[in-house]
Amino acid sequence: MSIAMEKMPKLGFGLMRLPESDGKIDHEHVCRMVDQYMQAGMNYFDTAYVYHGGKSETAAREALVKRYPRDSFMLATKLPGWEIKKEEDVERIFEEQLKRAGVSYFDFYLLHSIEEGANYEVYEKYHCFEWGLKKKQEGKIRHFGFSFHGSPELLEALLDDHPETEFVQIQLNYLDRTNPVVRSQRLYEILRDRNIPIIVMEPVRGGMLASLAPELEEILKSYAPDRSIASWALRFVGSLPGVMTILSGMSNEEQMADNIQTFREFQSLNGKEMELIDKVTDQLLSMPQIGCTACKYCCDGCPKKISIPDVFRTINTLRRYPDDWRSRNFYAGLTQRSGKASECIGCGQCERVCPQHLPIIELMQEAAGILDHTAV
């Protein structure tokens, strides 16, 4: 592999959950976070064409590209298969990304969200792997790979067909090891067997593993009271051989500081800590929770403008704490600026783009029954 893993920072800055103010990216806040991250000696930034409704790449330009020398950071972005309707779209989108980000090349470029069905078929139909190699030859892409949400069987077949793949980005965290949909442990094993560098996304499961039920937090805090709950999830992934970079979609300076501390003073999990992680995992899996990571892919195309991840966050809390009035108040405020769960028309666009393959229509019906007749 041409990627020098030792040059990659273990913590990557994911630009999918940037801080916002009045519904727009808070650029001053992002600049402070970029400075905080760069001053810690870390320099890998991950964005995508669709993040923040198409504004994330522009935010990278304003907060990073315009403010730091080009050779001081690494920038990654992704080609969205669902936006490609004809072969010419591939080049058009790429050129638009270069302009948005204000760069002449991307250090890492990914085919976004490969899985069975539409995305994989689109990338093959429009010869995107061959196109990526051409862009490498032109110097406009330094490293070419893909992010993956499909089955282990597809991953093996894809790597057989495309041995030129330099790296793969997968969802990996301690909760998803045995998830029958994600199957992250098996994906990890396939990539390790082939010695392919791994970039990890969703290490804290969209924030789910950063804030646990009090009794679960106590399991971890009783052993290491000064460590954050999120640090356990990051250290689990960071302890795995072959993991090149771990992306965290940090939304504020406090999260940034905590994550930097975790990796600046990184310690792999010891045997006792793994036992505690396994104990927490077992108890989490016994709780009925909606496995939403708040990626918001479902939101952009929703005809009723429903903030689906926020609805699911409310339901998850109420499943655990049925009498939690704060969650109902949160939902009441949410419906003042977005659609209600009961307004879902079942069009299915959200289910087609959900990386977790959630039955969103069915879950929205459940949410409507729980929330909309009691919202204040």
HUMOBEL-V867177 format. One record per residue. N is the residue number from 1. RES is the residue in one small letter. PSI is psi in radians with two decimals (NA if undefined). OMEGA is omega as a letter, one per 40 degrees, with the letter a starting at -180 (none if undefined). NEAR is the number of other ideal C-beta (glycine too) atoms within 12 Angstrom. Layout:
N_RES_PSI_OMEGA_NEAR, N_RES_PSI_OMEGA_NEAR
This chain:
1_m_2.47_a_22, 2_s_-0.16_a_17, 3_i_2.16_i_28, 4_a_1.72_a_14, 5_m_-0.54_a_23, 6_e_-0.28_i_10, 7_k_-0.17_a_19, 8_m_2.34_i_31, 9_p_2.49_a_32, 10_k_-0.52_i_37, 11_l_2.12_i_44, 12_g_2.56_a_41, 13_f_1.85_i_44, 14_g_2.23_a_43, 15_l_0.70_a_42, 16_m_-0.40_a_43, 17_r_0.91_a_35, 18_l_2.68_i_41, 19_p_2.52_a_30, 20_e_2.74_i_21, 21_s_2.15_a_14, 22_d_0.66_i_8, 23_g_0.06_i_14, 24_k_2.68_i_17, 25_i_2.29_i_32, 26_d_1.63_a_23, 27_h_-0.64_i_26, 28_e_-0.72_i_19, 29_h_-0.75_i_26, 30_v_-0.72_i_38, 31_c_-0.73_i_26, 32_r_-0.68_i_23, 33_m_-0.70_i_39, 34_v_-0.78_i_37, 35_d_-0.76_i_22, 36_q_-0.75_a_27, 37_y_-0.83_a_37, 38_m_-0.67_i_27, 39_q_-0.35_i_18, 40_a_0.03_i_26, 41_g_0.32_a_17, 42_m_2.63_a_33, 43_n_0.42_a_29, 44_y_2.10_a_41, 45_f_2.32_a_45, 46_d_2.10_i_47, 47_t_-2.99_i_47, 48_a_2.77_a_45, 49_y_-0.60_a_43, 50_v_-0.16_a_32, 51_y_2.46_a_36, 52_h_0.74_i_34, 53_g_0.54_a_22, 54_g_0.09_a_22, 55_k_-0.13_a_29, 56_s_-0.74_i_38, 57_e_-0.65_i_40, 58_t_-0.67_i_31, 59_a_-0.66_i_41, 60_a_-0.68_i_45, 61_r_-0.84_a_32, 62_e_-0.71_a_26, 63_a_-0.38_a_37, 64_l_-1.07_a_38, 65_v_-0.73_a_33, 66_k_-0.24_a_19, 67_r_-0.15_a_21, 68_y_2.60_i_25, 69_p_2.50_a_12, 70_r_-0.57_a_21, 71_d_0.08_a_14, 72_s_-0.11_a_20, 73_f_2.84_i_35, 74_m_2.30_a_36, 75_l_2.26_i_43, 76_a_2.47_i_50, 77_t_-3.12_a_45, 78_k_2.61_i_46, 79_l_2.12_a_42, 80_p_1.93_a_36, 81_g_-0.61_a_35, 82_w_-0.18_i_32, 83_e_-0.08_a_29, 84_i_2.04_i_29, 85_k_-0.33_i_16, 86_k_2.85_a_13, 87_e_-0.58_a_18, 88_e_-0.40_a_13, 89_d_-0.53_a_24, 90_v_-0.89_a_32, 91_e_-0.69_a_23, 92_r_-0.81_a_20, 93_i_-0.75_a_34, 94_f_-0.80_i_35, 95_e_-0.64_i_20, 96_e_-0.67_i_21, 97_q_-0.74_i_40, 98_l_-0.74_a_27, 99_k_-0.79_i_17, 100_r_-0.82_a_30, 101_a_-0.27_i_41, 102_g_0.59_a_24, 103_v_2.87_i_35, 104_s_-0.17_i_20, 105_y_2.79_i_27, 106_f_2.39_i_41, 107_d_-0.70_i_39, 108_f_2.34_i_41, 109_y_2.34_a_44, 110_l_2.48_i_41, 111_l_2.17_a_46, 112_h_2.23_i_41, 113_s_1.06_i_38, 114_i_2.33_i_41, 115_e_3.02_i_37, 116_e_2.47_i_20, 117_g_-2.52_a_23, 118_a_-0.92_a_25, 119_n_-0.85_a_35, 120_y_-0.76_a_31, 121_e_-0.66_i_19, 122_v_-0.80_a_28, 123_y_-0.63_i_40, 124_e_-0.72_a_25, 125_k_-0.69_a_20, 126_y_0.34_i_27, 127_h_0.76_a_18, 128_c_-0.51_i_37, 129_f_-0.79_i_33, 130_e_-0.68_i_21, 131_w_-0.74_i_29, 132_g_-0.69_i_34, 133_l_-0.66_i_22, 134_k_-0.72_i_20, 135_k_-0.56_i_29, 136_k_-0.77_i_25, 137_q_-0.58_i_14, 138_e_-0.18_a_19, 139_g_0.17_a_13, 140_k_-0.22_i_26, 141_i_2.29_i_34, 142_r_-0.74_a_29, 143_h_2.41_a_38, 144_f_2.28_i_40, 145_g_-2.68_a_44, 146_f_2.72_i_42, 147_s_2.55_a_44, 148_f_2.30_i_45, 149_h_0.29_a_41, 150_g_-2.82_a_36, 151_s_2.77_i_25, 152_p_-0.64_a_27, 153_e_-0.74_i_16, 154_l_-0.70_a_29, 155_l_-0.78_i_36, 156_e_-0.76_a_24, 157_a_-0.71_a_17, 158_l_-0.76_i_34, 159_l_-0.55_i_29, 160_d_-0.73_a_14, 161_d_-0.45_a_17, 162_h_1.23_i_30, 163_p_-0.17_i_15, 164_e_-0.13_a_23, 165_t_2.19_a_36, 166_e_-0.53_a_36, 167_f_2.81_i_39, 168_v_2.41_i_45, 169_q_2.15_a_48, 170_i_2.76_i_48, 171_q_2.18_a_41, 172_l_2.18_i_45, 173_n_2.96_a_43, 174_y_-0.39_i_44, 175_l_-0.54_a_39, 176_d_0.12_a_38, 177_r_-0.72_a_29, 178_t_0.17_i_18, 179_n_2.11_a_29, 180_p_-0.27_i_16, 181_v_-0.89_a_23, 182_v_-0.78_i_33, 183_r_0.80_a_27, 184_s_-0.56_i_40, 185_q_-0.73_i_26, 186_r_-0.69_i_27, 187_l_-0.75_i_41, 188_y_-0.78_a_35, 189_e_-0.69_i_22, 190_i_-0.79_a_30, 191_l_-0.65_i_37, 192_r_-0.73_i_21, 193_d_-0.56_a_17, 194_r_0.05_i_24, 195_n_0.68_i_20, 196_i_2.17_i_35, 197_p_2.51_a_31, 198_i_2.28_i_44, 199_i_2.30_a_44, 200_v_2.29_i_44, 201_m_2.78_i_43, 202_e_0.83_i_42, 203_p_-0.43_i_47, 204_v_0.38_i_43, 205_r_0.89_i_41, 206_g_0.45_a_39, 207_g_-0.21_a_30, 208_m_-0.63_a_35, 209_l_0.17_i_37, 210_a_-0.29_a_35, 211_s_1.88_a_23, 212_l_2.97_i_34, 213_a_2.56_a_24, 214_p_-0.71_a_14, 215_e_-0.48_i_16, 216_l_-0.68_i_29, 217_e_-0.62_a_25, 218_e_-0.56_i_18, 219_i_-0.74_a_27, 220_l_-0.71_a_38, 221_k_-0.53_a_20, 222_s_-0.45_i_18, 223_y_-0.72_a_22, 224_a_1.44_a_23, 225_p_-0.41_a_12, 226_d_-0.10_a_14, 227_r_2.47_i_24, 228_s_2.78_i_27, 229_i_-0.66_i_36, 230_a_-0.59_a_40, 231_s_-0.53_i_38, 232_w_-0.75_a_40, 233_a_-0.71_a_42, 234_l_-0.69_i_46, 235_r_-0.56_i_38, 236_f_-0.85_a_41, 237_v_-0.71_a_48, 238_g_-0.32_i_37, 239_s_-0.16_a_29, 240_l_2.25_i_30, 241_p_2.53_i_17, 242_g_-0.14_i_30, 243_v_2.06_a_39, 244_m_-0.86_a_40, 245_t_2.53_a_43, 246_i_2.05_a_44, 247_l_2.34_i_48, 248_s_2.17_i_48, 249_g_1.30_a_39, 250_m_2.43_a_40, 251_s_-0.15_i_31, 252_n_2.97_a_24, 253_e_-0.47_i_24, 254_e_-0.77_i_19, 255_q_-0.74_i_33, 256_m_-0.84_a_35, 257_a_-0.75_a_24, 258_d_-0.76_a_30, 259_n_-0.68_i_42, 260_i_-0.77_i_33, 261_q_-0.69_a_23, 262_t_-0.74_a_39, 263_f_-0.41_i_35, 264_r_-0.62_i_22, 265_e_0.76_a_18, 266_f_2.34_i_22, 267_q_2.21_i_19, 268_s_2.65_i_20, 269_l_2.39_i_28, 270_n_3.11_a_15, 271_g_-0.76_i_11, 272_k_-0.72_a_15, 273_e_-0.65_i_26, 274_m_-0.65_i_21, 275_e_-0.72_i_16, 276_l_-0.71_i_30, 277_i_-0.76_i_35, 278_d_-0.67_i_23, 279_k_-0.79_i_24, 280_v_-0.73_i_34, 281_t_-0.82_a_30, 282_d_-0.74_a_18, 283_q_-0.65_i_22, 284_l_-0.73_a_32, 285_l_-0.34_i_20, 286_s_-0.18_i_14, 287_m_2.31_i_22, 288_p_1.83_a_14, 289_q_2.58_i_29, 290_i_2.17_a_34, 291_g_0.82_i_36, 292_c_2.34_i_36, 293_t_0.12_i_41, 294_a_0.64_i_32, 295_c_-0.38_i_37, 296_k_0.24_i_34, 297_y_-0.52_a_39, 298_c_-0.29_a_38, 299_c_-0.71_a_30, 300_d_-0.68_a_25, 301_g_0.11_a_24, 302_c_2.07_a_33, 303_p_-0.33_i_17, 304_k_0.10_i_25, 305_k_0.74_i_23, 306_i_2.29_i_39, 307_s_1.38_a_34, 308_i_-0.81_i_42, 309_p_-0.64_i_36, 310_d_-0.61_i_33, 311_v_-0.79_a_45, 312_f_-0.62_i_41, 313_r_-0.68_i_32, 314_t_-0.78_a_40, 315_i_-0.72_i_37, 316_n_-0.71_i_36, 317_t_-0.73_a_30, 318_l_-0.51_i_30, 319_r_-0.63_a_22, 320_r_-0.69_a_26, 321_y_1.49_a_17, 322_p_-0.44_a_14, 323_d_0.32_a_12, 324_d_1.76_a_21, 325_w_-0.47_a_17, 326_r_-0.63_i_16, 327_s_-0.66_i_30, 328_r_-0.64_i_25, 329_n_-0.69_i_19, 330_f_-0.76_a_26, 331_y_-0.67_i_37, 332_a_-0.74_i_21, 333_g_-0.64_i_17, 334_l_-0.73_a_29, 335_t_-0.13_i_29, 336_q_-0.33_a_14, 337_r_-0.03_i_16, 338_s_3.03_a_25, 339_g_2.78_i_27, 340_k_2.74_i_31, 341_a_-0.64_a_37, 342_s_-0.21_i_24, 343_e_-0.07_i_24, 344_c_2.28_a_34, 345_i_0.06_i_20, 346_g_0.57_a_22, 347_c_-0.45_i_19, 348_g_-0.02_a_20, 349_q_-0.60_a_24, 350_c_-0.72_a_39, 351_e_-0.52_a_26, 352_r_-0.45_a_23, 353_v_-0.02_a_33, 354_c_2.03_i_35, 355_p_-0.39_a_39, 356_q_-0.04_i_37, 357_h_0.73_a_29, 358_l_2.54_i_34, 359_p_1.29_a_20, 360_i_-0.69_a_37, 361_i_-0.81_i_25, 362_e_-0.72_a_18, 363_l_-0.59_i_36, 364_m_-0.59_i_39, 365_q_-0.72_i_21, 366_e_-0.79_a_26, 367_a_-0.71_i_42, 368_a_-0.72_i_29, 369_g_-0.58_a_19, 370_i_-0.67_a_29, 371_l_-0.78_a_35, 372_d_-0.33_i_27, 373_h_-0.04_a_14, 374_t_-0.09_a_23, 375_a_2.44_a_26, 376_v_NA_none_17
